[in-house]
Amino acid sequence: MSSHKPASNPPGSTPDWLGVVTAKVGALRFGVVQITVHEGRVTQVEVAEKTRFPCPPGPRTIDPD
């Protein structure tokens, strides 16, 4: 394990990445926010958004081909 010490933020401050993550989560209805960490520091934030379609009412059938 590395002895690298992550950079600290001044007391009472919020790290930049936390604001980005908060905004991404707030903008999503369905999806995933992935945070990548290297040596104790957040280096990347990725978003995968899903579009969901409502299921039509009634029985579900599968057509045999």
N, C-alpha and C positions, 0 to 999 in steps of 0.2 A: 504494500500500500504506500502511496506517495505521501510525503510530508508537506505537500503543497497546501498552503492555507488560503481558502477563498477570500476574495476581496470583501471587506465589510462596508456597509453603508453607514452614513452618519446616523446617530440616534434619532428616531422619529421620522426618518425618511423611508420611502418605499422604493424597492429596486425597480429599474425600468422594465424588466421582463414581467414583473407582476402586473403592471398596468396593461401590458400587451395581452397577457393571458386573460385577465379580467375582461377586456374588451372583446376578445375572440369568443370566450364562453358566452358572454352576454348577447352576441350577435347570432349564435347558433340556436337552432330549434332542435335538430337532430344531428349528431355527428361526434367527432373526436378531436380533442386538442392534445397534441403530443409535445412534450417538453424534452429536449435533448440537453444532457448535462455532460460536460467534459471537465475533468479535474475540479469538480466542485462548483463549476460556474455554468449557468444556463447559457447555451450558445445558440439555440435555435428553437423556434416555436412553429409547429405545423398544424394546419387545420384540414380535416376531411369532413365535408358536409354531405349529408344524405338527404335525398328528397323522397318523402314517403307519400304513397298514394292511398287513398281510402279504399277499403275493400267494399265491393258492391254487395248489397244485401242479397240473401238467398243462399241456397246450397252451392258448395264449390264442387265442381266436377272436373275430371281430367279426361280429355278425349283420347281413347286408345287409337293409335295409328296403325 
